[in-house]
Amino acid sequence: MDKKYDYDNAVHMRNYVYNIHCHLVWATKYRNKVFTTPELVQGMEKLLKYIAKCSQVKVENIKVMPDHVHMLVSFRPKLSITTMVRTLKGNSARYFLRNHPKLRKELFWGNHLWSHSYYVGTVGDMSRKTVEKYIDDQYQNSPYPDLDKRKRK
């Protein structure tokens, strides 16, 4: 592997190495302010961490706000982002609403705790510009100097 970059933060598996981190954000249905007490916030954090652990997702950071959730997660490349988010949102909604029937009746109809949408952004140790420069500079470090005859931008 290339020693120019620090792979210490990567996860080393038998056949691959990965360093995948995503910032996830999703809101409650109708942006209802649900998590308004420390007990509700801690309960949802604990629930999301448990679901993530069962799904082989590492929660690196989590903040439960009154009407939305922020998570920084790392996961194996075999798991799709869509599947991971669906698992986190679906299971957390089911368990939370089952354990809080009063909130379920007052704030939500249709048994939906979360809105259908979510935000996902990838996070890495390097910026996009750094990666682009690294890729662009590959021919400069090549043992085949004539490989890149194209004009550089």
C-alpha positions, -999 to +999 in steps of 0.1 A: +000+000+000+010+036-005+028+049+025+020+085+017-013+083+035-021+072+070-040+039+069-040+036+107-075+049+109-087+023+084-103-010+094-083-040+081-103-070+071-091-102+055-096-092+019-100-055+021-092-023+040-119+004+044-123+038+059-159+047+054-175+074+075-209+090+069-228+119+085-265+110+087-293+134+096-330+127+097-360+145+112-391+135+131-423+133+112-437+168+108-406+181+127-425+174+159-403+181+190-403+147+206-369+144+224-375+172+249-363+155+281-329+140+290-345+106+295-360+106+259-327+118+244-306+092+263-332+065+255-330+072+217-292+075+218-290+041+236-315+025+212-298+038+180-264+026+194-278-008+201-294-012+167-262+000+150-241-025+170-264-053+160-261-042+123-223-040+125-223-003+123-200+017+145-214+049+160-186+074+163-208+103+174-244+109+179-266+138+189-304+135+194-320+169+191-357+177+199-368+172+162-339+155+145-308+132+148-272+136+138-250+105+136-214+099+124-211+062+116-186+039+101-196+006+084-184-022+062-186-016+024-209-046+020-237-027+037-255-001+016-262+033+030-299+029+022-301-004+040-283+010+070-305+041+073-337+021+068-326-003+096-317+025+120-349+045+114-373+016+111-362-003+142-358+028+164-393+040+154-409+007+162-393+002+196-396+039+206-433+042+197-440+008+214-424+020+246-440+055+245-477+050+236-487+085+250-463+102+226-474+080+198-510+090+203-504+127+208-478+135+181-479+108+155-506+091+135-498+063+111-471+049+134-443+070+118-418+085+141-394+097+114-399+116+081-392+096+050-362+117+039-327+118+053-293+134+045-261+115+041-227+130+035-194+111+033-166+121+055-130+112+050-095+119+063-088+138+031-107+165+013-120+161-022-093+184-035-066+163-019-079+131-035-083+148-069-047+160-067-035+126-056-052+110-086-040+137-110-004+132-097-003+095-103+015+098-136+041+121-122+052+093-098+049+066-124+079+046-136+064+052-171+070+090-177+055+089-212+022+076-200+006+110-195+009+131-227-023+150-221-023+187-213-028+194-176-055+218-165 
